[in-house]
Amino acid sequence: MFARFGSGSDDRVGWFRVGELEVTTTALLVFLGAFSMLVWVASPAALDPLVFDAVAVRRDAELWRIVTWPFGEGLSIFAVIGLAFFWFVGHMVEDRTTRKRYAVLVATMTVVPAALVSLTSVTAETGYAGGLSLLGLAFLVVIAVDQPSLPMLFGIPIWVFAAVIVGVNALTAVAYRAWGALLLLLLGIVIALVGTAALGVIDQFRSVPRLKDAPGPRSRGSRGRRRRGGAGTVTQGPWSSPSGFSPGGPTRLEQAELDVLLDKIGQSGIDSLTKEERRRLDELSRKMRGS
């Protein structure tokens, strides 16, 4: 499931490591969210200044709230599920771009909607949020737009799953006339879709200008990722010259063989290769370099 998105943790590289764990932006946010829940257990009122309250931002200039609200949720079973969900969908998106660009995307999804909701009194009165679930929902929509037929629980297509969750949240906001909460939800989703299109994670929105050197949606993992030695190391192109050969390089048949292996990686990830296919990939890669 989610073959195009999930590159797995074997070649994931974060900002730093704790033991064998790569601490990515997604992981760091989840850890901070979990820590804030423990703080809430010790003192429930301690998280009050972190929650996004648009009235407090607008009236009292408590501007830090537009940044800290993902960590303003107390401990509950739904909050824990939200952390696990964000870990899952956040890494699915983060693994397909660079860690810096993903961090900027998440920061934009956090700050911009909260700031816009705080601008008017109409939306500020009902602008309230806390926790990572909203960001996770936006990334779920990204995945659903890119691969709508992917199966979820009980084989339900992911677009149905995402539509139901978004719809319930939106209709609940309408029922309570919570225009600020509704705007926060919609802006988060729009920024996630536009941002991932610009980063080359999805290709449904061709009118969105793609950032320079952004990888295509079928490329796997971060372009800035460290590559561990051994099987599975893939050398970037060029793979052929205009004539179809490179000096001392592979034959056309070997190039075709390499294309098949790369297509398989693009479709299902490098973990889908057998041990023999990985060995052959390394062999062809070295031949491409003329080594």
ZIZINOR-V890010 format. One line per field, one symbol per residue. ss: DSSP state (A for helix, B for strand, O for the rest). phi: phi as a letter, one per 40 degrees, with the letter a starting at -180 (. if undefined). psi: psi as a letter, one per 30 degrees, with the letter a starting at -180 (. if undefined). A space follows every 50 residues. Layout:
# ZIZINOR-V890010
ss = ???
phi = ???
psi = ???
This chain:
# ZIZINOR-V890010
ss = OOOOOOOOOOOOOOOBBBOOBBBOAAAAAAAAAAAAAAAAAAOAAAAOOO OBBAAAAAAAOOOOAAAAAAAOOOOOAAAAAAAAAAAAAAAAAAOOOOAA AAAAAAAAAAAAAAAAAOOOAAAAOOOBBOOOAAAAAAAAAAAAAAOOOO BOAAAOBAAAAAAAAAAAAAAAAAAOOOAAAAAAAAAAAAAAAAAAAAOO OOOOOOOOOOOOOOOOOOOOOOOOOOOOOOOOOOOOOOOOOOOOOOOOOO OAAAAAAAAAAAAAAAAAOAAAOOAAAAAAAAAAAAAAAOO
phi = .fcccccgccbcbbcabbgcccccccccccccccccccccccadcccdcc ccbccccccbfcccccbcccbbbccaccccccccccdccccccccbaccc ccccccccccccdccccccbcccccbcaaahccccccccccdccccbccc cbcfgcdcccdcccccccccccccdcfccccccccccccccccccccccg cbbcbccccccdfccccccbgcccccbccgchcbcccccacdcgbbdgcc ccccccccdccccccccbgccccccccccccccccccccgc
psi = khefejflfegkkaelkjbfkjjleeeeeeeeeeeeeeeeeejefffeff kjjeeeeeeghiffffefffggklkleeeeeeeeeeeeeeeeeefgalee eeeeeeeefeeeeeeeefeleeeefgjklklfeeeeeeeeeeeeeeiffk kbkggkkfeeeeeeeeeeeeeeeeeghieeeeeeeeeeeeeeeeeeeffg elgfiffkkklkgkllffljlkfgkkkllakfkkklalfllffflkkgal leeeeeeeeeeeeeeeeglfffkleeeeeeeeeeeeeefg.
